[in-house]
């Protein structure tokens, strides 16, 4: 999960410079939703870990994007 947070923090924020704040927020929330769906419908523990990493990537990046919206 922590690897997903770091990837989301660095990767999605670098992409966000090019696509804008609104599109980045949609990308983060869709990543969060897809990760949660994978985790809910997983068949084994490995798939659940992958789903949680995807979910953490979206959550880690959206945490910082929210502060950009407030400023």
N, CA, C and O atoms as a Tripos MOL2 file, in Angstrom:
@<TRIPOS>MOLECULE
protein
  284   283    71     0     0
PROTEIN
NO_CHARGES

@<TRIPOS>ATOM
      1 N           0.8120   -1.1860    0.0000 N.3       1 UNK1
      2 CA          0.0000    0.0000    0.0000 C.3       1 UNK1
      3 C           0.8610    1.2570    0.0000 C.2       1 UNK1
      4 O           0.5240    2.2410   -0.6580 O.2       1 UNK1
      5 N           1.9550    1.2290    0.7250 N.am      2 UNK2
      6 CA          2.7960    2.4230    0.7880 C.3       2 UNK2
      7 C           3.4680    2.7140   -0.5470 C.2       2 UNK2
      8 O           3.7290    3.8710   -0.8770 O.2       2 UNK2
      9 N           3.7450    1.6690   -1.3100 N.am      3 UNK3
     10 CA          4.3140    1.8750   -2.6350 C.3       3 UNK3
     11 C           3.2970    2.5750   -3.5330 C.2       3 UNK3
     12 O           3.6640    3.4360   -4.3320 O.2       3 UNK3
     13 N           2.0300    2.2120   -3.4050 N.am      4 UNK4
     14 CA          0.9710    2.8750   -4.1660 C.3       4 UNK4
     15 C           0.8300    4.3350   -3.8030 C.2       4 UNK4
     16 O           0.5810    5.1680   -4.6740 O.2       4 UNK4
     17 N           0.9840    4.6590   -2.5350 N.am      5 UNK5
     18 CA          0.8980    6.0560   -2.1040 C.3       5 UNK5
     19 C           2.0250    6.8780   -2.7150 C.2       5 UNK5
     20 O           1.8020    7.9970   -3.1790 O.2       5 UNK5
     21 N           3.2320    6.3270   -2.7160 N.am      6 UNK6
     22 CA          4.3780    7.0520   -3.2790 C.3       6 UNK6
     23 C           4.2150    7.2210   -4.7860 C.2       6 UNK6
     24 O           4.4960    8.2920   -5.3240 O.2       6 UNK6
     25 N           3.7660    6.1770   -5.4660 N.am      7 UNK7
     26 CA          3.5540    6.2720   -6.9120 C.3       7 UNK7
     27 C           2.4710    7.2980   -7.2260 C.2       7 UNK7
     28 O           2.6160    8.0940   -8.1540 O.2       7 UNK7
     29 N           1.3990    7.2820   -6.4650 N.am      8 UNK8
     30 CA          0.3390    8.2610   -6.6790 C.3       8 UNK8
     31 C           0.7770    9.6720   -6.3750 C.2       8 UNK8
     32 O           0.4200   10.6100   -7.0880 O.2       8 UNK8
     33 N           1.5530    9.8230   -5.3150 N.am      9 UNK9
     34 CA          2.0180   11.1500   -4.9150 C.3       9 UNK9
     35 C           2.9220   11.7580   -5.9760 C.2       9 UNK9
     36 O           2.7710   12.9300   -6.3230 O.2       9 UNK9
     37 N           3.8460   10.9860   -6.4850 N.am     10 UNK10
     38 CA          4.8090   11.5180   -7.4440 C.3      10 UNK10
     39 C           4.2690   11.4600   -8.8730 C.2      10 UNK10
     40 O           4.3130   12.4520   -9.6010 O.2      10 UNK10
     41 N           3.7650   10.3000   -9.2660 N.am     11 UNK11
     42 CA          3.3620   10.1020  -10.6630 C.3      11 UNK11
     43 C           2.1700   10.9190  -11.0840 C.2      11 UNK11
     44 O           2.2110   11.6030  -12.1070 O.2      11 UNK11
     45 N           1.1030   10.8560  -10.3070 N.am     12 UNK12
     46 CA         -0.1070   11.5640  -10.7170 C.3      12 UNK12
     47 C           0.0410   13.0740  -10.6050 C.2      12 UNK12
     48 O          -0.5870   13.8070  -11.3690 O.2      12 UNK12
     49 N           0.8450   13.5500   -9.6820 N.am     13 UNK13
     50 CA          1.0440   14.9930   -9.5900 C.3      13 UNK13
     51 C           1.8990   15.5240  -10.7390 C.2      13 UNK13
     52 O           1.7140   16.6620  -11.1710 O.2      13 UNK13
     53 N           2.8280   14.7160  -11.2360 N.am     14 UNK14
     54 CA          3.5920   15.1340  -12.4100 C.3      14 UNK14
     55 C           2.7070   15.1580  -13.6540 C.2      14 UNK14
     56 O           2.8590   16.0290  -14.5110 O.2      14 UNK14
     57 N           1.7900   14.2080  -13.7500 N.am     15 UNK15
     58 CA          0.8370   14.1990  -14.8580 C.3      15 UNK15
     59 C          -0.1240   15.3880  -14.7300 C.2      15 UNK15
     60 O          -0.5630   15.9470  -15.7350 O.2      15 UNK15
     61 N          -0.4400   15.7630  -13.5090 N.am     16 UNK16
     62 CA         -1.3870   16.8450  -13.2680 C.3      16 UNK16
     63 C          -0.9150   18.1940  -13.7590 C.2      16 UNK16
     64 O          -1.7360   19.0720  -14.0230 O.2      16 UNK16
     65 N           0.3900   18.3850  -13.8890 N.am     17 UNK17
     66 CA          0.8900   19.6490  -14.4360 C.3      17 UNK17
     67 C           0.4750   19.8300  -15.8880 C.2      17 UNK17
     68 O           0.3430   20.9550  -16.3700 O.2      17 UNK17
     69 N           0.2730   18.7290  -16.5720 N.am     18 UNK18
     70 CA         -0.0540   18.7940  -18.0000 C.3      18 UNK18
     71 C          -1.5500   18.7560  -18.2760 C.2      18 UNK18
     72 O          -2.0030   19.3250  -19.2690 O.2      18 UNK18
     73 N          -2.3280   18.0990  -17.4220 N.am     19 UNK19
     74 CA         -3.7450   17.9270  -17.7440 C.3      19 UNK19
     75 C          -4.6630   18.8630  -16.9590 C.2      19 UNK19
     76 O          -5.8340   19.0010  -17.3130 O.2      19 UNK19
     77 N          -4.1710   19.4950  -15.9240 N.am     20 UNK20
     78 CA         -4.9840   20.4400  -15.1710 C.3      20 UNK20
     79 C          -5.5480   19.8380  -13.8910 C.2      20 UNK20
     80 O          -5.5100   18.6260  -13.6790 O.2      20 UNK20
     81 N          -6.0750   20.7240  -13.0410 N.am     21 UNK21
     82 CA         -6.5480   20.2990  -11.7240 C.3      21 UNK21
     83 C          -7.8250   19.4760  -11.7720 C.2      21 UNK21
     84 O          -7.9410   18.4600  -11.0860 O.2      21 UNK21
     85 N          -8.7750   19.9100  -12.5760 N.am     22 UNK22
     86 CA        -10.0550   19.1980  -12.6190 C.3      22 UNK22
     87 C          -9.8850   17.7990  -13.1920 C.2      22 UNK22
     88 O         -10.4320   16.8360  -12.6540 O.2      22 UNK22
     89 N          -9.1410   17.6840  -14.2630 N.am     23 UNK23
     90 CA         -8.9050   16.3710  -14.8580 C.3      23 UNK23
     91 C          -8.0910   15.4830  -13.9270 C.2      23 UNK23
     92 O          -8.3120   14.2730  -13.8720 O.2      23 UNK23
     93 N          -7.1500   16.0750  -13.1930 N.am     24 UNK24
     94 CA         -6.3650   15.3010  -12.2420 C.3      24 UNK24
     95 C          -7.2310   14.7900  -11.1030 C.2      24 UNK24
     96 O          -7.0580   13.6580  -10.6520 O.2      24 UNK24
     97 N          -8.1500   15.6040  -10.6400 N.am     25 UNK25
     98 CA         -9.0420   15.1600   -9.5660 C.3      25 UNK25
     99 C          -9.9240   14.0180  -10.0500 C.2      25 UNK25
    100 O         -10.1540   13.0630   -9.3080 O.2      25 UNK25
    101 N         -10.4220   14.0970  -11.2780 N.am     26 UNK26
    102 CA        -11.2080   12.9930  -11.8420 C.3      26 UNK26
    103 C         -10.3620   11.7390  -12.0020 C.2      26 UNK26
    104 O         -10.8440   10.6330  -11.7580 O.2      26 UNK26
    105 N          -9.1120   11.8980  -12.4080 N.am     27 UNK27
    106 CA         -8.2150   10.7590  -12.5490 C.3      27 UNK27
    107 C          -7.9340   10.1070  -11.2050 C.2      27 UNK27
    108 O          -7.9110    8.8810  -11.1020 O.2      27 UNK27
    109 N          -7.7200   10.9210  -10.1700 N.am     28 UNK28
    110 CA         -7.4660   10.3860   -8.8350 C.3      28 UNK28
    111 C          -8.6930    9.6590   -8.2810 C.2      28 UNK28
    112 O          -8.5750    8.5740   -7.7120 O.2      28 UNK28
    113 N          -9.8530   10.2580   -8.4510 N.am     29 UNK29
    114 CA        -11.0670    9.6240   -7.9370 C.3      29 UNK29
    115 C         -11.4260    8.3650   -8.7130 C.2      29 UNK29
    116 O         -11.9510    7.4130   -8.1360 O.2      29 UNK29
    117 N         -11.1490    8.3450  -10.0190 N.am     30 UNK30
    118 CA        -11.4100    7.1220  -10.7780 C.3      30 UNK30
    119 C         -10.4200    6.0280  -10.3940 C.2      30 UNK30
    120 O         -10.7930    4.8560  -10.3480 O.2      30 UNK30
    121 N          -9.1720    6.3840  -10.1180 N.am     31 UNK31
    122 CA         -8.2020    5.4100   -9.6320 C.3      31 UNK31
    123 C          -8.6260    4.8480   -8.2760 C.2      31 UNK31
    124 O          -8.4900    3.6510   -8.0210 O.2      31 UNK31
    125 N          -9.1290    5.7000   -7.4320 N.am     32 UNK32
    126 CA         -9.6200    5.2690   -6.1270 C.3      32 UNK32
    127 C         -10.8040    4.3290   -6.2810 C.2      32 UNK32
    128 O         -10.8830    3.3190   -5.5820 O.2      32 UNK32
    129 N         -11.7150    4.6400   -7.1740 N.am     33 UNK33
    130 CA        -12.8970    3.8120   -7.3970 C.3      33 UNK33
    131 C         -12.5350    2.4590   -8.0020 C.2      33 UNK33
    132 O         -13.0710    1.4290   -7.5910 O.2      33 UNK33
    133 N         -11.6370    2.4590   -8.9680 N.am     34 UNK34
    134 CA        -11.2170    1.2030   -9.5910 C.3      34 UNK34
    135 C         -10.4910    0.3180   -8.5780 C.2      34 UNK34
    136 O         -10.7140   -0.8920   -8.5330 O.2      34 UNK34
    137 N          -9.6290    0.9210   -7.7720 N.am     35 UNK35
    138 CA         -8.9330    0.1520   -6.7340 C.3      35 UNK35
    139 C          -9.8830   -0.4520   -5.7100 C.2      35 UNK35
    140 O          -9.6980   -1.5900   -5.2810 O.2      35 UNK35
    141 N         -10.8980    0.3090   -5.3200 N.am     36 UNK36
    142 CA        -11.8850   -0.2310   -4.3850 C.3      36 UNK36
    143 C         -12.7010   -1.3510   -5.0110 C.2      36 UNK36
    144 O         -13.0160   -2.3350   -4.3420 O.2      36 UNK36
    145 N         -13.0460   -1.2120   -6.2830 N.am     37 UNK37
    146 CA        -13.8030   -2.2710   -6.9600 C.3      37 UNK37
    147 C         -12.9770   -3.5390   -7.0810 C.2      37 UNK37
    148 O         -13.5020   -4.6360   -6.8890 O.2      37 UNK37
    149 N         -11.7060   -3.4130   -7.3930 N.am     38 UNK38
    150 CA        -10.8360   -4.5840   -7.4560 C.3      38 UNK38
    151 C         -10.7280   -5.2440   -6.0910 C.2      38 UNK38
    152 O         -10.7600   -6.4700   -5.9890 O.2      38 UNK38
    153 N         -10.6000   -4.4440   -5.0450 N.am     39 UNK39
    154 CA        -10.4850   -4.9910   -3.6950 C.3      39 UNK39
    155 C         -11.7710   -5.6840   -3.2550 C.2      39 UNK39
    156 O         -11.7180   -6.7310   -2.6080 O.2      39 UNK39
    157 N         -12.8970   -5.1260   -3.5910 N.am     40 UNK40
    158 CA        -14.1760   -5.7230   -3.1860 C.3      40 UNK40
    159 C         -14.4020   -7.0610   -3.8740 C.2      40 UNK40
    160 O         -14.8590   -8.0150   -3.2440 O.2      40 UNK40
    161 N         -14.0880   -7.1370   -5.1570 N.am     41 UNK41
    162 CA        -14.3730   -8.3470   -5.9250 C.3      41 UNK41
    163 C         -13.1510   -9.2400   -6.1250 C.2      41 UNK41
    164 O         -13.0980   -9.9980   -7.0940 O.2      41 UNK41
    165 N         -12.1750   -9.1640   -5.2290 N.am     42 UNK42
    166 CA        -10.9520   -9.9510   -5.4080 C.3      42 UNK42
    167 C         -11.1970  -11.4300   -5.0790 C.2      42 UNK42
    168 O         -12.0980  -11.7830   -4.3170 O.2      42 UNK42
    169 N         -10.3660  -12.2690   -5.6810 N.am     43 UNK43
    170 CA        -10.4830  -13.7090   -5.4750 C.3      43 UNK43
    171 C          -9.4330  -14.2290   -4.4960 C.2      43 UNK43
    172 O          -9.6370  -15.2560   -3.8490 O.2      43 UNK43
    173 N          -8.3070  -13.5180   -4.3870 N.am     44 UNK44
    174 CA         -7.2620  -13.9510   -3.4690 C.3      44 UNK44
    175 C          -6.5560  -12.7400   -2.8640 C.2      44 UNK44
    176 O          -6.8920  -11.5950   -3.1660 O.2      44 UNK44
    177 N          -5.5930  -13.0060   -2.0210 N.am     45 UNK45
    178 CA         -4.9200  -11.9430   -1.2730 C.3      45 UNK45
    179 C          -4.0130  -11.0910   -2.1640 C.2      45 UNK45
    180 O          -3.8430   -9.8990   -1.9080 O.2      45 UNK45
    181 N          -3.4410  -11.6800   -3.1890 N.am     46 UNK46
    182 CA         -2.5640  -10.9330   -4.0930 C.3      46 UNK46
    183 C          -3.3420   -9.8700   -4.8580 C.2      46 UNK46
    184 O          -2.8940   -8.7300   -4.9840 O.2      46 UNK46
    185 N          -4.4970  -10.2480   -5.3610 N.am     47 UNK47
    186 CA         -5.3440   -9.2850   -6.0850 C.3      47 UNK47
    187 C          -5.8110   -8.1870   -5.1360 C.2      47 UNK47
    188 O          -5.9070   -7.0250   -5.5330 O.2      47 UNK47
    189 N          -6.1020   -8.5420   -3.8950 N.am     48 UNK48
    190 CA         -6.5160   -7.5360   -2.9120 C.3      48 UNK48
    191 C          -5.3900   -6.5390   -2.6500 C.2      48 UNK48
    192 O          -5.6510   -5.3460   -2.4960 O.2      48 UNK48
    193 N          -4.1620   -7.0000   -2.5980 N.am     49 UNK49
    194 CA         -3.0180   -6.0980   -2.4190 C.3      49 UNK49
    195 C          -2.8330   -5.1600   -3.5890 C.2      49 UNK49
    196 O          -2.5060   -3.9870   -3.4090 O.2      49 UNK49
    197 N          -3.0410   -5.6740   -4.7910 N.am     50 UNK50
    198 CA         -2.9470   -4.8250   -5.9870 C.3      50 UNK50
    199 C          -4.0580   -3.7780   -5.9780 C.2      50 UNK50
    200 O          -3.8220   -2.6100   -6.2860 O.2      50 UNK50
    201 N          -5.2570   -4.2000   -5.6260 N.am     51 UNK51
    202 CA         -6.3740   -3.2610   -5.5490 C.3      51 UNK51
    203 C          -6.1520   -2.1830   -4.5000 C.2      51 UNK51
    204 O          -6.4730   -1.0160   -4.7260 O.2      51 UNK51
    205 N          -5.6060   -2.5690   -3.3560 N.am     52 UNK52
    206 CA         -5.3280   -1.5790   -2.3080 C.3      52 UNK52
    207 C          -4.2180   -0.6260   -2.7170 C.2      52 UNK52
    208 O          -4.2430    0.5450   -2.3400 O.2      52 UNK52
    209 N          -3.2430   -1.1060   -3.4830 N.am     53 UNK53
    210 CA         -2.1830   -0.2210   -3.9670 C.3      53 UNK53
    211 C          -2.7240    0.7980   -4.9650 C.2      53 UNK53
    212 O          -2.3430    1.9680   -4.9260 O.2      53 UNK53
    213 N          -3.6050    0.3630   -5.8520 N.am     54 UNK54
    214 CA         -4.2310    1.2850   -6.8060 C.3      54 UNK54
    215 C          -5.0930    2.2990   -6.0540 C.2      54 UNK54
    216 O          -5.0970    3.4880   -6.3760 O.2      54 UNK54
    217 N          -5.8110    1.8200   -5.0650 N.am     55 UNK55
    218 CA         -6.6530    2.7030   -4.2480 C.3      55 UNK55
    219 C          -5.7970    3.7240   -3.4970 C.2      55 UNK55
    220 O          -6.1580    4.8980   -3.4090 O.2      55 UNK55
    221 N          -4.6770    3.2780   -2.9640 N.am     56 UNK56
    222 CA         -3.7940    4.1850   -2.2340 C.3      56 UNK56
    223 C          -3.1450    5.2040   -3.1550 C.2      56 UNK56
    224 O          -2.8940    6.3380   -2.7460 O.2      56 UNK56
    225 N          -2.8700    4.8110   -4.4030 N.am     57 UNK57
    226 CA         -2.2940    5.7620   -5.3570 C.3      57 UNK57
    227 C          -3.2670    6.9040   -5.6290 C.2      57 UNK57
    228 O          -2.8650    8.0660   -5.6740 O.2      57 UNK57
    229 N          -4.5330    6.5790   -5.8090 N.am     58 UNK58
    230 CA         -5.5320    7.6240   -6.0320 C.3      58 UNK58
    231 C          -5.7660    8.4690   -4.8020 C.2      58 UNK58
    232 O          -5.9530    9.6810   -4.9020 O.2      58 UNK58
    233 N          -5.7570    7.8450   -3.6550 N.am     59 UNK59
    234 CA         -5.9990    8.5650   -2.4050 C.3      59 UNK59
    235 C          -4.8160    9.4720   -2.0530 C.2      59 UNK59
    236 O          -5.0100   10.5950   -1.5870 O.2      59 UNK59
    237 N          -3.6120    8.9940   -2.2740 N.am     60 UNK60
    238 CA         -2.4230    9.7940   -1.9710 C.3      60 UNK60
    239 C          -2.3280   11.0430   -2.8170 C.2      60 UNK60
    240 O          -1.9400   12.1040   -2.3260 O.2      60 UNK60
    241 N          -2.6760   10.9270   -4.0740 N.am     61 UNK61
    242 CA         -2.6120   12.0900   -4.9570 C.3      61 UNK61
    243 C          -3.7840   13.0350   -4.7270 C.2      61 UNK61
    244 O          -3.6120   14.2530   -4.7800 O.2      61 UNK61
    245 N          -4.9700   12.4940   -4.4730 N.am     62 UNK62
    246 CA         -6.1330   13.3620   -4.2920 C.3      62 UNK62
    247 C          -6.0420   14.1600   -2.9990 C.2      62 UNK62
    248 O          -6.6360   15.2330   -2.8920 O.2      62 UNK62
    249 N          -5.3160   13.6580   -2.0280 N.am     63 UNK63
    250 CA         -5.1110   14.4020   -0.7880 C.3      63 UNK63
    251 C          -4.4060   15.7270   -1.0710 C.2      63 UNK63
    252 O          -4.7440   16.7510   -0.4770 O.2      63 UNK63
    253 N          -3.4330   15.7100   -1.9710 N.am     64 UNK64
    254 CA         -2.7030   16.9380   -2.3050 C.3      64 UNK64
    255 C          -3.4650   17.8150   -3.2850 C.2      64 UNK64
    256 O          -3.3530   19.0400   -3.2290 O.2      64 UNK64
    257 N          -4.2280   17.2180   -4.1720 N.am     65 UNK65
    258 CA         -4.9980   17.9860   -5.1440 C.3      65 UNK65
    259 C          -6.0790   18.8030   -4.4470 C.2      65 UNK65
    260 O          -6.3960   19.9080   -4.8880 O.2      65 UNK65
    261 N          -6.6380   18.2850   -3.3850 N.am     66 UNK66
    262 CA         -7.6730   19.0220   -2.6450 C.3      66 UNK66
    263 C          -7.1370   20.3350   -2.1030 C.2      66 UNK66
    264 O          -7.8580   21.3330   -2.0720 O.2      66 UNK66
    265 N          -5.8750   20.3470   -1.6720 N.am     67 UNK67
    266 CA         -5.3040   21.5900   -1.1740 C.3      67 UNK67
    267 C          -5.0470   22.5890   -2.3050 C.2      67 UNK67
    268 O          -5.0850   23.7990   -2.0860 O.2      67 UNK67
    269 N          -4.7840   22.0810   -3.5150 N.am     68 UNK68
    270 CA         -4.6370   22.9950   -4.6560 C.3      68 UNK68
    271 C          -5.9760   23.6520   -4.9960 C.2      68 UNK68
    272 O          -6.0090   24.8130   -5.4030 O.2      68 UNK68
    273 N          -7.0750   22.9190   -4.8320 N.am     69 UNK69
    274 CA         -8.3800   23.4970   -5.0820 C.3      69 UNK69
    275 C          -8.7210   24.5730   -4.0450 C.2      69 UNK69
    276 O          -9.3690   25.5680   -4.3700 O.2      69 UNK69
    277 N          -8.2920   24.3730   -2.8180 N.am     70 UNK70
    278 CA         -8.6180   25.3240   -1.7630 C.3      70 UNK70
    279 C          -7.8170   26.6180   -1.8810 C.2      70 UNK70
    280 O          -8.2700   27.6720   -1.4330 O.2      70 UNK70
    281 N          -6.6340   26.5440   -2.4800 N.am     71 UNK71
    282 CA         -5.8120   27.7560   -2.5600 C.3      71 UNK71
    283 C          -6.1450   28.6160   -3.7500 C.2      71 UNK71
    284 O          -5.5330   29.6660   -3.9440 O.2      71 UNK71
@<TRIPOS>BOND
     1     1     2 1
     2     2     3 1
     3     3     4 2
     4     3     5 am
     5     5     6 1
     6     6     7 1
     7     7     8 2
     8     7     9 am
     9     9    10 1
    10    10    11 1
    11    11    12 2
    12    11    13 am
    13    13    14 1
    14    14    15 1
    15    15    16 2
    16    15    17 am
    17    17    18 1
    18    18    19 1
    19    19    20 2
    20    19    21 am
    21    21    22 1
    22    22    23 1
    23    23    24 2
    24    23    25 am
    25    25    26 1
    26    26    27 1
    27    27    28 2
    28    27    29 am
    29    29    30 1
    30    30    31 1
    31    31    32 2
    32    31    33 am
    33    33    34 1
    34    34    35 1
    35    35    36 2
    36    35    37 am
    37    37    38 1
    38    38    39 1
    39    39    40 2
    40    39    41 am
    41    41    42 1
    42    42    43 1
    43    43    44 2
    44    43    45 am
    45    45    46 1
    46    46    47 1
    47    47    48 2
    48    47    49 am
    49    49    50 1
    50    50    51 1
    51    51    52 2
    52    51    53 am
    53    53    54 1
    54    54    55 1
    55    55    56 2
    56    55    57 am
    57    57    58 1
    58    58    59 1
    59    59    60 2
    60    59    61 am
    61    61    62 1
    62    62    63 1
    63    63    64 2
    64    63    65 am
    65    65    66 1
    66    66    67 1
    67    67    68 2
    68    67    69 am
    69    69    70 1
    70    70    71 1
    71    71    72 2
    72    71    73 am
    73    73    74 1
    74    74    75 1
    75    75    76 2
    76    75    77 am
    77    77    78 1
    78    78    79 1
    79    79    80 2
    80    79    81 am
    81    81    82 1
    82    82    83 1
    83    83    84 2
    84    83    85 am
    85    85    86 1
    86    86    87 1
    87    87    88 2
    88    87    89 am
    89    89    90 1
    90    90    91 1
    91    91    92 2
    92    91    93 am
    93    93    94 1
    94    94    95 1
    95    95    96 2
    96    95    97 am
    97    97    98 1
    98    98    99 1
    99    99   100 2
   100    99   101 am
   101   101   102 1
   102   102   103 1
   103   103   104 2
   104   103   105 am
   105   105   106 1
   106   106   107 1
   107   107   108 2
   108   107   109 am
   109   109   110 1
   110   110   111 1
   111   111   112 2
   112   111   113 am
   113   113   114 1
   114   114   115 1
   115   115   116 2
   116   115   117 am
   117   117   118 1
   118   118   119 1
   119   119   120 2
   120   119   121 am
   121   121   122 1
   122   122   123 1
   123   123   124 2
   124   123   125 am
   125   125   126 1
   126   126   127 1
   127   127   128 2
   128   127   129 am
   129   129   130 1
   130   130   131 1
   131   131   132 2
   132   131   133 am
   133   133   134 1
   134   134   135 1
   135   135   136 2
   136   135   137 am
   137   137   138 1
   138   138   139 1
   139   139   140 2
   140   139   141 am
   141   141   142 1
   142   142   143 1
   143   143   144 2
   144   143   145 am
   145   145   146 1
   146   146   147 1
   147   147   148 2
   148   147   149 am
   149   149   150 1
   150   150   151 1
   151   151   152 2
   152   151   153 am
   153   153   154 1
   154   154   155 1
   155   155   156 2
   156   155   157 am
   157   157   158 1
   158   158   159 1
   159   159   160 2
   160   159   161 am
   161   161   162 1
   162   162   163 1
   163   163   164 2
   164   163   165 am
   165   165   166 1
   166   166   167 1
   167   167   168 2
   168   167   169 am
   169   169   170 1
   170   170   171 1
   171   171   172 2
   172   171   173 am
   173   173   174 1
   174   174   175 1
   175   175   176 2
   176   175   177 am
   177   177   178 1
   178   178   179 1
   179   179   180 2
   180   179   181 am
   181   181   182 1
   182   182   183 1
   183   183   184 2
   184   183   185 am
   185   185   186 1
   186   186   187 1
   187   187   188 2
   188   187   189 am
   189   189   190 1
   190   190   191 1
   191   191   192 2
   192   191   193 am
   193   193   194 1
   194   194   195 1
   195   195   196 2
   196   195   197 am
   197   197   198 1
   198   198   199 1
   199   199   200 2
   200   199   201 am
   201   201   202 1
   202   202   203 1
   203   203   204 2
   204   203   205 am
   205   205   206 1
   206   206   207 1
   207   207   208 2
   208   207   209 am
   209   209   210 1
   210   210   211 1
   211   211   212 2
   212   211   213 am
   213   213   214 1
   214   214   215 1
   215   215   216 2
   216   215   217 am
   217   217   218 1
   218   218   219 1
   219   219   220 2
   220   219   221 am
   221   221   222 1
   222   222   223 1
   223   223   224 2
   224   223   225 am
   225   225   226 1
   226   226   227 1
   227   227   228 2
   228   227   229 am
   229   229   230 1
   230   230   231 1
   231   231   232 2
   232   231   233 am
   233   233   234 1
   234   234   235 1
   235   235   236 2
   236   235   237 am
   237   237   238 1
   238   238   239 1
   239   239   240 2
   240   239   241 am
   241   241   242 1
   242   242   243 1
   243   243   244 2
   244   243   245 am
   245   245   246 1
   246   246   247 1
   247   247   248 2
   248   247   249 am
   249   249   250 1
   250   250   251 1
   251   251   252 2
   252   251   253 am
   253   253   254 1
   254   254   255 1
   255   255   256 2
   256   255   257 am
   257   257   258 1
   258   258   259 1
   259   259   260 2
   260   259   261 am
   261   261   262 1
   262   262   263 1
   263   263   264 2
   264   263   265 am
   265   265   266 1
   266   266   267 1
   267   267   268 2
   268   267   269 am
   269   269   270 1
   270   270   271 1
   271   271   272 2
   272   271   273 am
   273   273   274 1
   274   274   275 1
   275   275   276 2
   276   275   277 am
   277   277   278 1
   278   278   279 1
   279   279   280 2
   280   279   281 am
   281   281   282 1
   282   282   283 1
   283   283   284 2
@<TRIPOS>SUBSTRUCTURE
     1 UNK1         2 RESIDUE 1 A UNK
     2 UNK2         6 RESIDUE 1 A UNK
     3 UNK3        10 RESIDUE 1 A UNK
     4 UNK4        14 RESIDUE 1 A UNK
     5 UNK5        18 RESIDUE 1 A UNK
     6 UNK6        22 RESIDUE 1 A UNK
     7 UNK7        26 RESIDUE 1 A UNK
     8 UNK8        30 RESIDUE 1 A UNK
     9 UNK9        34 RESIDUE 1 A UNK
    10 UNK10       38 RESIDUE 1 A UNK
    11 UNK11       42 RESIDUE 1 A UNK
    12 UNK12       46 RESIDUE 1 A UNK
    13 UNK13       50 RESIDUE 1 A UNK
    14 UNK14       54 RESIDUE 1 A UNK
    15 UNK15       58 RESIDUE 1 A UNK
    16 UNK16       62 RESIDUE 1 A UNK
    17 UNK17       66 RESIDUE 1 A UNK
    18 UNK18       70 RESIDUE 1 A UNK
    19 UNK19       74 RESIDUE 1 A UNK
    20 UNK20       78 RESIDUE 1 A UNK
    21 UNK21       82 RESIDUE 1 A UNK
    22 UNK22       86 RESIDUE 1 A UNK
    23 UNK23       90 RESIDUE 1 A UNK
    24 UNK24       94 RESIDUE 1 A UNK
    25 UNK25       98 RESIDUE 1 A UNK
    26 UNK26      102 RESIDUE 1 A UNK
    27 UNK27      106 RESIDUE 1 A UNK
    28 UNK28      110 RESIDUE 1 A UNK
    29 UNK29      114 RESIDUE 1 A UNK
    30 UNK30      118 RESIDUE 1 A UNK
    31 UNK31      122 RESIDUE 1 A UNK
    32 UNK32      126 RESIDUE 1 A UNK
    33 UNK33      130 RESIDUE 1 A UNK
    34 UNK34      134 RESIDUE 1 A UNK
    35 UNK35      138 RESIDUE 1 A UNK
    36 UNK36      142 RESIDUE 1 A UNK
    37 UNK37      146 RESIDUE 1 A UNK
    38 UNK38      150 RESIDUE 1 A UNK
    39 UNK39      154 RESIDUE 1 A UNK
    40 UNK40      158 RESIDUE 1 A UNK
    41 UNK41      162 RESIDUE 1 A UNK
    42 UNK42      166 RESIDUE 1 A UNK
    43 UNK43      170 RESIDUE 1 A UNK
    44 UNK44      174 RESIDUE 1 A UNK
    45 UNK45      178 RESIDUE 1 A UNK
    46 UNK46      182 RESIDUE 1 A UNK
    47 UNK47      186 RESIDUE 1 A UNK
    48 UNK48      190 RESIDUE 1 A UNK
    49 UNK49      194 RESIDUE 1 A UNK
    50 UNK50      198 RESIDUE 1 A UNK
    51 UNK51      202 RESIDUE 1 A UNK
    52 UNK52      206 RESIDUE 1 A UNK
    53 UNK53      210 RESIDUE 1 A UNK
    54 UNK54      214 RESIDUE 1 A UNK
    55 UNK55      218 RESIDUE 1 A UNK
    56 UNK56      222 RESIDUE 1 A UNK
    57 UNK57      226 RESIDUE 1 A UNK
    58 UNK58      230 RESIDUE 1 A UNK
    59 UNK59      234 RESIDUE 1 A UNK
    60 UNK60      238 RESIDUE 1 A UNK
    61 UNK61      242 RESIDUE 1 A UNK
    62 UNK62      246 RESIDUE 1 A UNK
    63 UNK63      250 RESIDUE 1 A UNK
    64 UNK64      254 RESIDUE 1 A UNK
    65 UNK65      258 RESIDUE 1 A UNK
    66 UNK66      262 RESIDUE 1 A UNK
    67 UNK67      266 RESIDUE 1 A UNK
    68 UNK68      270 RESIDUE 1 A UNK
    69 UNK69      274 RESIDUE 1 A UNK
    70 UNK70      278 RESIDUE 1 A UNK
    71 UNK71      282 RESIDUE 1 A UNK
